[in-house]
Amino acid sequence: MENTISFVLDNRVQTLDLGTGSAFGPTTTVLNYLRSLPAHRGVKEGCAEGDCGACTVVLAEPGGDGKLRYKAVDSCLVFLPMIHGKLLLTVENLRAPDGSLHPVQQATVDQYGSQCGFCTPGIIMTLFALYKNYPSPAAADIEDALTGNLCRCTGYRPIVAAAQQASAGGGKDQFSDQETEILRMLRSIPDRSVRIHNGIQNYLRPVSLGEAVTLKHRFPDALIVDGGTDVALRVTKKHEVLTDIIDCSGIGDLRSVTETEEAITLGAGLPLNEVADRIRTTAPALHQMLSVFGSRQIRNVATLGGNLGTASPIGDMLPVLIACGARVVLEGLNGRRTVPCDGYVTGYRQTIRKNDELIVAVILPKKTGDAAIRSYKVSKRKDLDISTVSGGFRLGLDDQRRVREIVLAYGGMAAMTRRAEKAEKFLLGKSWTRKTVDEALPLIDSDFTPISDARGSAGFRTAAARNLLLKFWSETSSA
């Protein structure tokens, strides 16, 4: 499909030309597109970086059960080609055919859940997605859903009360009645590759892994996106014009999950919320880290491969993946290879991945023996914040409670995720006691030379890294 995308909005299939001469380009965000439409200006721009939730909309697409799956997303972080083949819903779409308010809208009115109203459309869309996915939401579900919506006026008590009141509807609404027709419209949109050329940008959205690998070989310097929650900031905050882009969000194979007795293989394109659902019991330490990763809107879009692809020194996933003994699967025209997460990053924003390779999966071992694995995140607030320091630790003891194996992987302490090698070497073979750990703590200082920035000083980072090791000992000393 040259230069066009199609999606469902306002109960009909919309087709946009993003080629030369169009008012929109391939990196136009869904937010900016909607704000250009007179009938969809309820969506607001607050931060343009996915923190405030004022731009929240809902995307829906067919799930494996043939039913629609609804996801709240930050429209400021989603490029237009990413909604090809999906249903796009804004607050204006929620009113019922008879003119009545949607149950979440009515509940918000009843509970006085709005004051200034700037954030309200985004909150309504978040509550709508919650309504469709959780017919009887627990308090934790409501709190997690609202993590990505900032409200400075109303306060969250009436908003939470509105979510509780609306849940009496059991997820039923006009979209339930129209589901068959919506699915018909979505299936009428060809599931084909999208290629957009506008004279400045070359945006390629393949639908198969083989096609993506071929494109990566042909355009080795092209920017790879899938969720794009990190890359989108280059457009919204730095106003960059991204020239060559390969968007892997349409490749179903990258969202697959396979399990054996030994491991679970997670496709690199699997959104982080789905990763969390899959590994809740298999890898509780990874699940714990995901529970404080961004917001639900961000986790609905951000992917496991995307997080690894950025090679951020403060990326939350890599330390715990190293502790779990996970491996990264890379694929290029010359074949597929597997590398340990421990050796994946080679420097600041640099990895072992070759220019013509793609991250296609992560292999997570299911059996850890008697090893204890923990993940930790130190940040200025619990939810929706970037780590100051993060840690992924692993400990195995022998029968005499001596350290048989130990991994102390830290993020935020260097130009890349790194292990505290001197501390590990000191602890190996010694008794796992408070005295031994106290003796190892000063080695953290020589293992790292952290920097000072807006998130924390070098001294704070060093103290936090020490304290995380002490906390790890406290949690495992009697295990």
C-alpha positions as CSV (number, residue, x, y, z in Angstrom):
1,M,0.0,0.0,0.0
2,E,1.8,3.1,-1.2
3,N,1.4,6.2,0.9
4,T,-2.0,5.3,2.4
5,I,-3.2,3.9,5.7
6,S,-6.7,2.9,6.7
7,F,-8.4,2.7,10.1
8,V,-11.9,3.0,11.6
9,L,-13.0,6.2,13.1
10,D,-16.6,7.6,13.5
11,N,-18.1,4.3,12.5
12,R,-16.5,4.2,9.0
13,V,-13.2,3.3,7.4
14,Q,-11.0,6.3,7.0
15,T,-8.2,6.3,4.4
16,L,-5.4,8.9,4.7
17,D,-2.8,9.7,2.1
18,L,0.5,10.5,3.9
19,G,2.5,11.0,0.7
20,T,3.9,14.1,-1.0
21,G,1.6,17.1,-0.6
22,S,-0.4,15.7,2.3
23,A,-1.1,17.8,5.4
24,F,0.1,14.7,7.4
25,G,3.3,12.8,7.3
26,P,4.3,9.3,8.5
27,T,5.5,10.7,11.8
28,T,2.5,12.9,12.4
29,T,1.2,11.8,15.8
30,V,-2.4,10.6,16.3
31,L,-2.8,13.5,18.7
32,N,-1.9,16.1,16.1
33,Y,-4.1,14.4,13.5
34,L,-7.1,14.4,15.9
35,R,-6.5,18.0,16.9
36,S,-6.8,19.0,13.3
37,L,-10.3,17.6,13.1
38,P,-13.1,19.9,14.3
39,A,-15.1,17.1,15.8
40,H,-12.2,15.5,17.8
41,R,-10.7,18.2,19.9
42,G,-11.6,16.7,23.2
43,V,-8.2,15.1,23.2
44,K,-5.6,17.5,24.7
45,E,-1.8,18.0,24.6
46,G,-0.4,18.4,28.0
47,C,3.2,17.2,28.0
48,A,3.7,15.6,24.6
49,E,5.8,12.8,26.2
50,G,3.3,10.4,27.6
51,D,3.4,11.6,31.3
52,C,0.1,13.4,31.8
53,G,-2.5,11.3,30.0
54,A,-4.5,14.2,28.7
55,C,-4.1,12.8,25.2
56,T,-5.3,9.3,26.0
57,V,-7.4,7.6,23.3
58,V,-8.4,4.0,22.9
59,L,-7.3,1.6,20.1
60,A,-9.1,-1.6,19.5
61,E,-8.3,-4.6,17.2
62,P,-9.4,-8.2,16.9
63,G,-7.9,-10.5,19.5
64,G,-7.2,-14.2,19.2
65,D,-10.7,-15.0,20.4
66,G,-12.3,-13.0,17.6
67,K,-13.4,-10.3,20.0
68,L,-12.2,-6.7,20.1
69,R,-9.4,-5.9,22.5
70,Y,-9.4,-2.4,23.8
71,K,-6.2,-0.5,24.9
72,A,-5.7,3.0,26.2
73,V,-2.7,4.7,24.7
74,D,-1.0,8.1,24.7
75,S,-1.9,9.5,21.3
76,C,1.1,11.9,21.5
77,L,3.5,8.8,21.2
78,V,1.7,7.0,18.4
79,F,2.5,7.7,14.7
80,L,-0.4,7.6,12.3
81,P,0.8,4.4,10.4
82,M,0.8,2.5,13.6
83,I,-3.0,2.6,13.7
84,H,-3.4,1.1,10.3
85,G,-6.1,-1.6,10.6
86,K,-7.3,-0.5,14.0
87,L,-10.3,1.1,15.5
88,L,-9.6,4.6,16.9
89,L,-11.9,6.0,19.6
90,T,-11.9,9.4,21.3
91,V,-14.2,10.8,24.0
92,E,-16.5,12.1,21.3
93,N,-17.2,8.6,20.2
94,L,-18.6,7.4,23.5
95,R,-22.0,8.9,23.4
96,A,-24.7,6.3,22.7
97,P,-26.8,6.4,19.5
98,D,-29.8,7.7,21.6
99,G,-27.6,10.6,22.8
100,S,-27.1,9.3,26.3
101,L,-23.8,9.4,28.0
102,H,-21.6,6.3,28.2
103,P,-21.7,4.6,31.7
104,V,-18.2,5.9,32.5
105,Q,-19.1,9.5,31.5
106,Q,-22.4,9.3,33.5
107,A,-20.5,8.0,36.6
108,T,-18.0,10.8,36.4
109,V,-20.8,13.3,36.3
110,D,-22.6,11.6,39.2
111,Q,-19.4,11.4,41.3
112,Y,-18.3,15.0,40.5
113,G,-15.1,13.7,38.9
114,S,-14.2,16.8,36.9
115,Q,-13.2,20.3,37.8
116,C,-11.2,22.3,35.2
117,G,-11.9,19.6,32.6
118,F,-8.6,19.7,30.8
119,C,-7.6,16.2,31.9
120,T,-11.1,14.8,31.9
121,P,-11.3,13.5,28.3
122,G,-8.1,11.5,28.8
123,I,-9.4,10.1,32.1
124,I,-12.7,9.2,30.6
125,M,-10.9,7.2,27.9
126,T,-8.8,5.5,30.5
127,L,-11.9,4.5,32.5
128,F,-13.5,3.4,29.2
129,A,-10.6,0.9,28.5
130,L,-10.8,-0.2,32.1
131,Y,-14.6,-0.7,31.7
132,K,-14.1,-2.9,28.6
133,N,-11.3,-5.0,30.1
134,Y,-12.3,-5.3,33.7
135,P,-16.0,-5.8,34.3
136,S,-15.4,-6.0,38.1
137,P,-12.2,-4.1,38.6
138,A,-10.3,-4.4,41.9
139,A,-9.0,-1.3,43.6
140,A,-5.5,-2.2,42.4
141,D,-6.8,-2.4,38.8
142,I,-8.3,1.1,39.1
143,E,-5.2,2.6,40.6
144,D,-3.0,1.1,38.0
145,A,-5.2,2.2,35.2
146,L,-5.1,5.8,36.5
147,T,-1.4,5.9,37.0
148,G,-0.9,7.5,33.5
149,N,-3.4,10.3,34.0
150,L,-2.4,13.4,35.9
151,C,-5.2,15.4,37.6
152,R,-4.2,18.5,39.6
153,C,-7.7,19.8,40.3
154,T,-10.3,17.2,41.1
155,G,-8.4,14.7,43.1
156,Y,-8.6,10.9,42.5
157,R,-11.2,9.9,45.1
158,P,-14.2,10.9,42.9
159,I,-12.5,9.5,39.8
160,V,-12.0,6.1,41.5
161,A,-15.6,6.2,42.8
162,A,-16.7,6.8,39.2
163,A,-14.8,3.7,38.0
164,Q,-16.4,1.7,40.8
165,Q,-19.9,2.9,39.9
166,A,-19.5,2.3,36.2
167,S,-18.3,-1.3,36.7
168,A,-21.9,-2.2,37.5
169,G,-22.5,-2.1,33.7
170,G,-20.3,-5.2,33.3
171,G,-18.5,-3.8,30.2
172,K,-21.7,-3.7,28.1
173,D,-22.4,-0.7,25.9
174,Q,-23.1,0.3,22.3
175,F,-19.7,-1.1,21.2
176,S,-20.8,-4.5,22.5
177,D,-23.8,-4.3,20.3
178,Q,-21.8,-3.0,17.3
179,E,-18.9,-5.4,17.7
180,T,-19.8,-7.6,14.6
181,E,-20.0,-4.6,12.4
182,I,-16.8,-3.1,13.7
183,L,-15.0,-6.3,13.1
184,R,-16.4,-6.4,9.6
185,M,-15.0,-3.0,8.9
186,L,-11.6,-3.8,10.4
187,R,-11.4,-7.0,8.3
188,S,-12.2,-5.1,5.2
189,I,-8.9,-3.2,5.5
190,P,-6.1,-5.2,3.7
191,D,-3.5,-6.6,6.0
192,R,-0.6,-5.5,3.7
193,S,2.7,-3.8,4.0
194,V,2.6,0.0,4.2
195,R,5.2,2.1,2.4
196,I,5.2,5.8,2.6
197,H,7.4,8.1,0.6
198,N,6.9,11.9,0.8
199,G,10.1,13.1,-0.7
200,I,11.7,13.6,2.7
201,Q,10.7,10.5,4.7
202,N,10.8,6.8,3.9
203,Y,8.5,5.0,6.3
204,L,8.2,1.2,5.8
205,R,5.8,-1.0,7.8
206,P,6.2,-4.7,6.9
207,V,3.8,-7.4,7.9
208,S,6.3,-10.3,7.9
209,L,9.6,-10.9,9.7
210,G,11.2,-12.0,6.4
211,E,10.2,-8.7,4.8
212,A,11.5,-6.8,7.8
213,V,14.9,-8.5,7.7
214,T,15.2,-7.8,4.0
215,L,14.4,-4.2,4.5
216,K,16.9,-3.9,7.4
217,H,19.6,-5.3,5.1
218,R,18.6,-2.9,2.3
219,F,18.4,0.1,4.7
220,P,21.0,-0.8,7.5
221,D,20.9,2.7,9.0
222,A,17.1,2.9,9.2
223,L,15.6,3.6,12.6
224,I,13.7,0.6,13.9
225,V,10.5,1.3,15.8
226,D,7.8,-1.0,17.2
227,G,6.0,0.7,20.1
228,G,8.0,3.9,19.5
229,T,7.4,5.4,23.0
230,D,11.1,6.4,23.1
231,V,11.6,7.4,19.5
232,A,8.4,9.5,19.4
233,L,10.0,12.0,21.8
234,R,12.5,12.9,19.1
235,V,9.6,14.1,17.1
236,T,7.4,15.7,19.8
237,K,10.2,17.2,22.0
238,K,13.2,17.7,19.6
239,H,11.1,18.3,16.5
240,E,13.4,16.0,14.5
241,V,12.5,14.8,11.0
242,L,13.1,11.1,10.9
243,T,14.1,10.1,7.4
244,D,14.3,6.3,7.2
245,I,12.1,4.2,9.5
246,I,11.2,0.5,9.6
247,D,8.1,0.1,11.8
248,C,7.7,-3.5,13.0
249,S,4.4,-3.0,14.8
250,G,2.5,-4.9,12.1
251,I,4.5,-8.1,12.4
252,G,2.4,-10.8,14.1
253,D,5.4,-13.2,14.5
254,L,7.1,-10.7,16.8
255,R,4.2,-10.9,19.2
256,S,4.3,-14.7,19.5
257,V,5.0,-16.6,22.8
258,T,6.2,-20.2,22.9
259,E,6.9,-22.3,26.0
260,T,8.8,-25.4,26.8
261,E,9.6,-27.0,30.1
262,E,12.9,-25.1,30.2
263,A,12.1,-21.6,28.9
264,I,9.5,-19.1,27.6
265,T,10.3,-17.3,24.4
266,L,8.8,-13.8,24.2
267,G,8.5,-12.1,20.8
268,A,10.3,-8.8,20.8
269,G,7.2,-7.0,19.6
270,L,5.1,-8.1,22.6
271,P,3.8,-5.1,24.5
272,L,5.0,-4.9,28.0
273,N,1.6,-5.3,29.6
274,E,1.3,-8.7,27.7
275,V,4.8,-9.6,28.8
276,A,3.7,-8.9,32.4
277,D,0.7,-11.2,32.1
278,R,2.7,-14.0,30.6
279,I,5.5,-14.1,33.2
280,R,3.6,-13.3,36.4
281,T,4.5,-16.7,38.0
282,T,7.4,-17.7,35.7
283,A,9.6,-14.6,36.5
284,P,8.1,-12.7,39.4
285,A,11.1,-10.4,39.7
286,L,10.5,-9.3,36.1
287,H,6.8,-8.9,36.8
288,Q,7.6,-6.7,39.8
289,M,9.8,-4.4,37.7
290,L,7.0,-4.2,35.0
291,S,4.5,-3.2,37.7
292,V,6.4,0.1,38.2
293,F,7.3,0.6,34.5
294,G,5.7,3.7,33.0
295,S,1.9,3.7,32.9
296,R,-0.6,1.3,31.5
297,Q,-0.9,3.5,28.4
298,I,2.8,3.3,27.8
299,R,3.0,-0.4,28.5
300,N,0.2,-1.0,26.1
301,V,2.5,0.2,23.3
302,A,6.1,-0.1,24.5
303,T,7.7,-3.5,23.6
304,L,10.3,-5.7,25.1
305,G,12.5,-5.5,22.0
306,G,12.2,-1.7,21.9
307,N,13.3,-1.4,25.5
308,L,16.4,-3.5,24.8
309,G,17.0,-1.8,21.4
310,T,17.4,1.6,23.1
311,A,20.3,0.3,25.1
312,S,19.6,3.0,27.7
313,P,21.9,3.0,30.7
314,I,18.8,3.4,32.9
315,G,16.6,0.9,31.1
316,D,14.7,-1.1,33.8
317,M,14.4,-4.4,31.9
318,L,18.1,-5.3,31.3
319,P,19.3,-5.6,34.9
320,V,16.6,-8.1,35.8
321,L,16.9,-9.9,32.5
322,I,20.6,-10.4,33.2
323,A,19.8,-11.7,36.7
324,C,17.3,-14.1,35.1
325,G,19.9,-15.5,32.7
326,A,17.8,-14.4,29.7
327,R,19.1,-14.4,26.1
328,V,18.4,-12.1,23.2
329,V,17.6,-13.6,19.8
330,L,18.9,-11.6,16.8
331,E,18.1,-12.3,13.1
332,G,19.6,-11.0,9.8
333,L,19.8,-12.3,6.3
334,N,22.8,-14.5,7.4
335,G,20.6,-16.3,9.9
336,R,19.6,-16.2,13.5
337,R,21.8,-16.1,16.6
338,T,21.4,-16.0,20.3
339,V,23.4,-13.9,22.7
340,P,23.2,-13.6,26.5
341,C,21.7,-10.4,27.9
342,D,24.8,-10.1,30.0
343,G,26.9,-9.4,27.0
344,Y,24.3,-7.7,24.8
345,V,25.2,-4.1,25.6
346,T,28.8,-3.1,24.8
347,G,28.8,0.7,25.6
348,Y,26.7,3.8,25.8
349,R,23.7,3.2,23.5
350,Q,25.7,0.5,21.8
351,T,24.9,-3.2,21.5
352,I,26.3,-6.4,20.0
353,R,23.5,-6.3,17.3
354,K,24.8,-5.9,13.8
355,N,23.5,-3.1,11.5
356,D,21.5,-5.6,9.4
357,E,20.0,-7.5,12.4
358,L,16.7,-7.2,14.2
359,I,15.8,-8.2,17.8
360,V,13.2,-10.9,17.3
361,A,12.8,-12.5,20.8
362,V,13.9,-12.9,24.3
363,I,14.4,-16.3,25.8
364,L,13.6,-16.4,29.5
365,P,14.6,-19.5,31.5
366,K,11.8,-21.0,33.6
367,K,14.0,-23.0,36.0
368,T,16.3,-21.2,38.3
369,G,17.0,-24.0,40.7
370,D,17.1,-22.6,44.3
371,A,18.5,-19.3,43.2
372,A,16.8,-16.2,44.5
373,I,16.1,-13.4,42.0
374,R,15.0,-9.9,42.9
375,S,14.5,-6.6,41.1
376,Y,14.6,-3.1,42.5
377,K,13.9,0.4,41.3
378,V,14.9,3.6,43.0
379,S,13.1,6.7,41.7
380,K,11.6,10.0,42.9
381,R,8.1,8.6,42.8
382,K,6.7,5.1,42.7
383,D,4.7,5.2,39.5
384,L,5.5,6.7,36.0
385,D,9.1,7.7,36.7
386,I,12.5,7.1,35.3
387,S,14.9,5.1,37.5
388,T,17.7,6.8,39.3
389,V,19.1,3.4,40.1
390,S,17.8,0.0,39.3
391,G,19.0,-3.5,40.1
392,G,18.6,-7.1,39.1
393,F,20.2,-9.5,41.6
394,R,20.6,-13.3,41.7
395,L,21.8,-15.5,44.5
396,G,22.5,-19.2,44.8
397,L,23.8,-20.7,48.1
398,D,25.3,-24.1,48.8
399,D,24.4,-26.3,51.8
400,Q,26.6,-24.4,54.1
401,R,25.0,-21.1,53.0
402,R,28.0,-20.0,51.1
403,V,27.6,-18.0,48.0
404,R,27.6,-20.4,45.0
405,E,26.6,-17.9,42.4
406,I,25.8,-14.2,42.5
407,V,24.8,-11.6,40.0
408,L,24.6,-7.9,40.9
409,A,23.4,-6.0,37.8
410,Y,22.8,-2.3,38.0
411,G,21.2,0.3,35.8
412,G,21.9,4.1,36.3
413,M,25.3,3.6,37.7
414,A,27.4,3.8,34.5
415,A,27.2,4.5,30.7
416,M,25.6,1.1,30.4
417,T,23.9,-1.6,32.5
418,R,26.8,-3.3,34.3
419,R,27.5,-5.9,37.0
420,A,29.3,-5.0,40.2
421,E,32.1,-7.4,39.3
422,K,34.5,-6.6,42.3
423,A,31.7,-7.0,44.8
424,E,30.5,-10.3,43.1
425,K,34.1,-11.7,43.1
426,F,34.5,-10.8,46.8
427,L,31.2,-12.4,47.8
428,L,31.7,-15.6,45.8
429,G,32.4,-18.6,48.1
430,K,31.9,-16.6,51.3
431,S,29.1,-17.1,53.9
432,W,26.0,-15.1,53.1
433,T,26.1,-13.0,56.3
434,R,25.6,-9.4,57.2
435,K,29.3,-9.1,58.1
436,T,30.3,-10.4,54.7
437,V,27.9,-8.1,52.9
438,D,29.0,-5.1,54.9
439,E,32.6,-5.8,53.8
440,A,31.5,-6.0,50.2
441,L,29.6,-2.7,50.2
442,P,32.7,-0.4,49.8
443,L,33.5,-2.4,46.6
444,I,30.4,-0.9,45.0
445,D,32.2,2.4,45.1
446,S,35.1,1.1,43.0
447,D,32.8,-0.9,40.6
448,F,31.1,2.3,39.4
449,T,31.6,6.0,38.7
450,P,28.1,7.3,38.4
451,I,27.2,10.8,37.3
452,S,25.1,13.5,38.8
453,D,22.0,14.6,36.9
454,A,18.4,15.8,37.5
455,R,17.4,12.4,38.9
456,G,20.1,12.2,41.6
457,S,23.7,13.0,42.5
458,A,26.6,10.6,42.1
459,G,26.8,10.3,45.9
460,F,23.1,9.4,46.1
461,R,23.4,6.8,43.4
462,T,26.4,5.1,45.2
463,A,24.5,5.1,48.5
464,A,21.4,3.7,46.8
465,A,23.4,1.0,45.1
466,R,24.9,0.0,48.4
467,N,21.6,0.0,50.1
468,L,20.0,-2.2,47.4
469,L,22.6,-4.9,48.0
470,L,21.9,-4.6,51.8
471,K,18.2,-4.9,51.1
472,F,18.8,-8.0,48.9
473,W,20.7,-9.6,51.8
474,S,17.9,-8.7,54.2
475,E,15.3,-10.3,51.9
476,T,17.3,-13.5,51.3
477,S,19.2,-14.0,54.6
478,S,16.5,-16.3,56.1
479,A,15.1,-17.7,52.8
